[in-house]
Structure formats: structure tokens, C-alpha cells
Amino acid sequence: MQIGIIAGADDLPKIIASDAKKRGFKIITIAFKNLTSLELNEVSDEIKWVNVGKLGEMINALKGFGVKEVIMAGKTPKSLLYKSKITPDIRAMKLFFSLKDMSDDSILNAIADELERDDIRIVDTAAFSSHLLTPEGVLTRDLPADEEWRDIEFGWKIAKEIAKLDIGQTVVVKRKAVMAIEAIEGTDEAIRRGGRLAGEDAVVVKVSKPQQDMRLDVPVIGLNTLNSMINAGARVLAVEAGRSIIVNRKELAMEAENSGISIVGYRQ
């Protein structure tokens, strides 16, 4: 048995690879140069390093290894597409020209279709790692204050609307006012921007899309998210229970408690 992993940045690809390996799967990794952690070399049975944008090379490598199922894990910032050092190959260029727009859903669904044309199926991000899914409830010792619960409820509605429009999945609010909405810059930058405007004690809400495809673009939080909140002086992080992933949950909760931050797995 084998599973392919298309690995972006951060710790998630390594965790998923390790979980799948414990179940007896051979790990075939497609890693992106200057983005994916070198630690993937340690847990992969086979690994192919490619440049971001080389869709044809990526698919040919998976076919060469005989991969039939893959997991997409780890951050690959869409902003890379707008940097001149990224040069798409012919297959990627054809894909981009076929898109109705450059939204996340359009790009990711088109990539999924390209893989399926070559008999490669994308499976759920947490297929081997259900322990990563966010549980419901307060995950830290400190509970949000009443006003912060109201901000969570307020921010949730806004976040769901921007997620439905495929703009972003995170909002920063304070006293029922929107400080920042995530766009192409990503969650961490949105948190820092919202924190500068809020001053301190902001509430961060991160949600899944209303019709979230659990294979693609699943909301993920980790230590980088927490560090952004600490730098921004934010007080509460609410993330959707059951439809998002928390990386290094125990360490995250401990660091949050040391920093006076509440983390909530929220469901409405």
C-alpha cells in the first residue's frame, strides 16, 4: 500500500506522512523547493522535489511512482503565483488559462481534475490523522469573557460570508467591529493587520467554507497562528470544530495559556 503526499510548508505534511506510515503505508512525497520542510526527506520512502508551478512534472512523478491516491497538505501561498520567480510549466499554463477566475476553489478544483485525468484521486486531508480535527469546546484553561463570546458569534457570521465568496476564511473583530478580513495575504498577516488596528484583545475567528471540500484548503491553525496572535495582542482564537485542523494541539494550548490566549473549537 502507498499514499502520495503533495507537501506544502509547515508541519502538517510530516505529521500526516508519519501517521500514514504507522498504518503501514509507503509514503511518496512531492515536495516544493524552497517551501516544503527538509524533514520530509526523513519520513518519505520516495520523494521528488519540484519547483512550485511545475504541474506537469508533479503529475508525471506521481504516475512514475505508481501513485493512485494523494493527500494535499501544508500551506502553498497563492501569492507565489504573482511573483516573477515562479514559472509555470505548459500544463500549469493551460490550467490557468482555462479558469473562470483565480479564486482558491477554481484553482484547487482544476488541479484535482487534472490529477483525476491521470487516475490519481485526492483523499481527505485528515484521512490518516483524524486526531488533528478540532474538537468542540474551550481548549485552554481560560474561558472567553462574555463580550468575547459575543465577538465570536459576530465574527462567525462575517467569516462564513467571506468564506462563501472564497475571499478568505479568517476575520479579526473587536467589540462587534471588523478589524481585518483575510484575503490573499493569508491568516497570519490578517491577524497581524487586525491586531494593529484593534490595539489589543482582538478576537480571531477562522471557519471552513459553507460547502467545504475536506480534500482541499481545509482551515489549519498551528504555532505560527498563535505567534501571530501574540504579536498582535489578540486574546481569543475561535476555529470551527470538526471542519478544521489543529497542528501540535497540546503544545499550542500550553503556549496559548502561557500567553493569556483562549482557544475555542466552535460550532454554530
C-alpha positions as CSV (number, residue, x, y, z in Angstrom):
1,M,0.0,0.0,0.0
2,Q,1.2,3.5,-0.8
3,I,-0.1,7.1,-0.5
4,G,1.2,10.2,-2.2
5,I,1.5,13.5,-0.3
6,I,1.7,16.8,-2.1
7,A,3.5,18.7,0.6
8,G,3.4,22.4,1.1
9,A,5.0,24.4,4.0
10,D,4.8,23.9,7.8
11,D,4.5,20.7,9.9
12,L,1.2,19.3,8.6
13,P,2.7,17.2,5.8
14,K,5.2,15.5,8.1
15,I,2.6,14.7,10.7
16,I,0.3,13.2,8.1
17,A,3.2,11.2,6.5
18,S,4.1,9.8,9.9
19,D,0.5,8.8,10.7
20,A,0.1,7.1,7.4
21,K,3.5,5.3,7.8
22,K,2.4,3.9,11.2
23,R,-0.6,2.3,9.3
24,G,1.8,0.5,7.0
25,F,1.7,2.8,4.0
26,K,4.6,3.6,1.8
27,I,5.0,7.4,1.6
28,I,5.6,9.0,-1.8
29,T,6.1,12.8,-1.4
30,I,6.0,15.6,-3.9
31,A,7.9,18.4,-2.2
32,F,8.3,22.0,-3.3
33,K,11.7,23.5,-3.4
34,N,12.3,26.5,-1.1
35,L,8.9,25.8,0.6
36,T,8.5,22.3,1.9
37,S,10.4,21.3,5.1
38,L,13.5,19.2,4.5
39,E,12.2,17.0,7.3
40,L,10.0,15.3,4.7
41,N,13.2,13.5,3.5
42,E,13.2,11.6,6.8
43,V,9.7,10.2,6.7
44,S,9.3,9.7,2.9
45,D,10.1,6.4,1.2
46,E,10.3,8.2,-2.1
47,I,10.5,12.0,-2.5
48,K,10.6,14.2,-5.6
49,W,11.5,17.9,-5.2
50,V,9.9,20.2,-7.8
51,N,9.5,23.9,-8.3
52,V,6.1,25.4,-7.5
53,G,4.2,25.8,-10.7
54,K,5.5,22.6,-12.3
55,L,2.2,20.8,-12.5
56,G,3.2,18.5,-15.3
57,E,6.4,17.5,-13.6
58,M,4.5,16.8,-10.4
59,I,1.8,14.6,-12.0
60,N,4.4,12.7,-14.1
61,A,6.4,12.0,-10.9
62,L,3.3,10.6,-9.2
63,K,2.5,8.5,-12.2
64,G,6.1,7.3,-12.3
65,F,5.8,6.1,-8.7
66,G,2.5,4.4,-9.4
67,V,0.6,6.6,-7.0
68,K,-3.2,6.3,-7.3
69,E,-4.2,8.4,-4.2
70,V,-2.8,11.6,-2.8
71,I,-3.3,13.9,0.1
72,M,-2.7,17.7,-0.3
73,A,-1.3,19.1,2.9
74,G,0.6,22.2,4.0
75,K,0.5,25.8,3.0
76,T,1.3,26.8,-0.6
77,P,0.6,30.6,-0.6
78,K,-1.4,31.7,-3.7
79,S,0.6,34.9,-3.6
80,L,3.5,32.9,-5.1
81,L,1.6,32.9,-8.4
82,Y,2.2,36.6,-8.7
83,K,5.9,36.5,-8.1
84,S,8.0,36.6,-11.2
85,K,10.4,33.9,-9.9
86,I,7.6,31.3,-10.2
87,T,7.5,29.9,-13.8
88,P,4.5,27.6,-14.5
89,D,5.1,24.8,-16.9
90,I,3.0,24.2,-20.0
91,R,0.4,22.0,-18.2
92,A,0.0,24.6,-15.5
93,M,-0.3,27.4,-18.0
94,K,-3.1,25.6,-19.8
95,L,-4.8,25.0,-16.5
96,F,-4.6,28.7,-15.6
97,F,-5.9,29.9,-19.0
98,S,-8.9,27.5,-18.6
99,L,-10.0,29.1,-15.3
100,K,-13.0,31.3,-15.0
101,D,-11.2,33.2,-12.2
102,M,-8.2,32.8,-9.9
103,S,-10.1,32.0,-6.7
104,D,-8.8,29.3,-4.4
105,D,-11.7,27.0,-5.3
106,S,-11.2,27.4,-9.0
107,I,-7.5,26.7,-8.8
108,L,-7.8,23.7,-6.4
109,N,-10.7,22.1,-8.2
110,A,-8.9,22.4,-11.5
111,I,-5.8,20.8,-10.0
112,A,-8.0,18.0,-8.6
113,D,-9.5,17.5,-12.1
114,E,-6.0,17.3,-13.7
115,L,-4.9,14.7,-11.3
116,E,-8.1,12.6,-11.8
117,R,-7.5,12.7,-15.6
118,D,-4.4,10.7,-14.8
119,D,-6.3,8.4,-12.5
120,I,-4.9,10.0,-9.3
121,R,-7.5,10.6,-6.7
122,I,-7.2,13.2,-3.9
123,V,-8.4,12.0,-0.5
124,D,-9.4,13.9,2.6
125,T,-6.6,15.8,4.3
126,A,-7.2,14.1,7.7
127,A,-7.9,10.6,6.2
128,F,-5.0,9.2,8.3
129,S,-4.9,11.8,11.0
130,S,-8.4,12.3,12.5
131,H,-6.8,13.3,15.8
132,L,-5.9,16.6,14.1
133,L,-9.5,17.7,13.7
134,T,-10.5,20.4,16.0
135,P,-12.7,19.2,18.9
136,E,-15.7,21.2,20.1
137,G,-15.3,23.3,23.3
138,V,-12.7,25.5,25.0
139,L,-9.3,24.0,24.6
140,T,-7.4,26.2,27.1
141,R,-7.9,26.8,30.8
142,D,-9.1,30.4,30.4
143,L,-12.7,30.9,29.1
144,P,-13.5,33.8,26.8
145,A,-15.3,36.6,28.6
146,D,-19.0,37.3,27.8
147,E,-18.1,40.1,25.4
148,E,-15.6,37.9,23.6
149,W,-18.3,35.2,23.1
150,R,-20.4,37.9,21.5
151,D,-17.5,38.8,19.3
152,I,-17.1,35.1,18.3
153,E,-20.8,34.9,17.3
154,F,-20.5,38.2,15.4
155,G,-17.2,37.2,13.7
156,W,-18.5,33.8,12.8
157,K,-21.3,35.2,10.6
158,I,-18.8,37.5,8.8
159,A,-16.3,34.8,8.3
160,K,-18.8,32.4,6.8
161,E,-19.9,35.1,4.3
162,I,-16.3,35.8,3.1
163,A,-15.7,32.1,3.0
164,K,-18.8,31.6,0.9
165,L,-17.4,34.2,-1.5
166,D,-14.0,32.4,-1.5
167,I,-12.2,35.5,-0.3
168,G,-10.7,34.1,2.9
169,Q,-11.7,32.2,6.0
170,T,-10.5,34.4,8.8
171,V,-11.7,37.6,10.4
172,V,-10.4,39.7,13.2
173,V,-13.0,41.5,15.3
174,K,-13.3,43.7,18.4
175,R,-16.5,44.8,20.1
176,K,-18.5,43.7,17.1
177,A,-16.4,45.7,14.7
178,V,-14.4,44.1,11.9
179,M,-10.7,44.9,12.2
180,A,-9.5,42.8,9.3
181,I,-10.7,40.3,6.7
182,E,-8.3,37.7,5.3
183,A,-7.6,37.9,1.6
184,I,-4.6,36.7,-0.5
185,E,-2.1,37.6,2.3
186,G,-3.2,34.6,4.4
187,T,-4.3,34.1,8.0
188,D,-1.1,35.2,9.8
189,E,-0.9,38.6,8.0
190,A,-4.6,39.2,8.5
191,I,-4.2,38.6,12.3
192,R,-1.2,41.0,12.5
193,R,-3.0,43.6,10.5
194,G,-6.2,43.3,12.6
195,G,-4.2,43.4,15.8
196,R,-2.6,46.7,14.8
197,L,-6.0,48.2,14.2
198,A,-7.6,46.7,17.3
199,G,-4.8,47.7,19.6
200,E,-5.2,44.6,21.8
201,D,-7.7,42.0,22.9
202,A,-9.0,41.2,19.4
203,V,-10.9,38.0,18.7
204,V,-9.8,35.9,15.7
205,V,-12.4,33.6,14.0
206,K,-11.4,31.0,11.4
207,V,-14.0,28.9,9.7
208,S,-14.5,26.4,6.9
209,K,-16.3,27.2,3.7
210,P,-20.1,26.5,3.8
211,Q,-19.5,23.7,1.3
212,Q,-16.0,22.7,2.5
213,D,-14.3,20.0,0.5
214,M,-12.3,18.2,3.1
215,R,-9.7,17.3,0.5
216,L,-8.9,20.9,-0.4
217,D,-7.9,24.0,1.5
218,V,-9.0,22.8,5.0
219,P,-8.6,25.5,7.6
220,V,-5.4,24.9,9.6
221,I,-4.0,26.6,12.7
222,G,-0.7,25.9,14.4
223,L,2.1,27.6,16.3
224,N,2.6,30.2,13.5
225,T,-1.1,31.3,14.0
226,L,-0.5,31.6,17.8
227,N,2.7,33.6,17.3
228,S,0.8,36.0,15.1
229,M,-1.8,36.4,17.7
230,I,0.8,37.0,20.4
231,N,2.5,39.7,18.2
232,A,-0.9,41.2,17.5
233,G,-2.0,41.3,21.2
234,A,-5.1,39.2,20.3
235,R,-7.0,37.4,23.1
236,V,-9.2,34.7,21.6
237,L,-8.9,32.3,18.7
238,A,-12.2,30.5,17.6
239,V,-11.8,27.9,15.0
240,E,-14.5,25.7,13.5
241,A,-14.9,22.4,15.3
242,G,-14.8,19.2,13.2
243,R,-14.0,21.0,10.0
244,S,-10.6,22.4,10.7
245,I,-7.2,21.1,11.7
246,I,-5.0,22.0,14.7
247,V,-1.4,21.1,14.4
248,N,0.6,20.3,17.6
249,R,-2.6,20.8,19.7
250,K,-1.1,20.1,23.2
251,E,1.9,22.4,22.6
252,L,-0.4,25.0,21.1
253,A,-2.7,25.0,24.1
254,M,0.1,25.2,26.5
255,E,1.7,28.2,24.7
256,A,-1.7,29.9,24.5
257,E,-2.3,29.5,28.2
258,N,1.2,31.0,29.0
259,S,0.3,33.9,26.7
260,G,-3.2,34.5,28.2
261,I,-4.9,33.4,25.0
262,S,-8.1,31.4,24.8
263,I,-8.7,28.8,22.0
264,V,-12.2,27.6,21.2
265,G,-13.4,24.8,19.0
266,Y,-16.6,26.5,17.9
267,R,-19.7,25.1,16.2
268,Q,-22.9,27.1,15.4
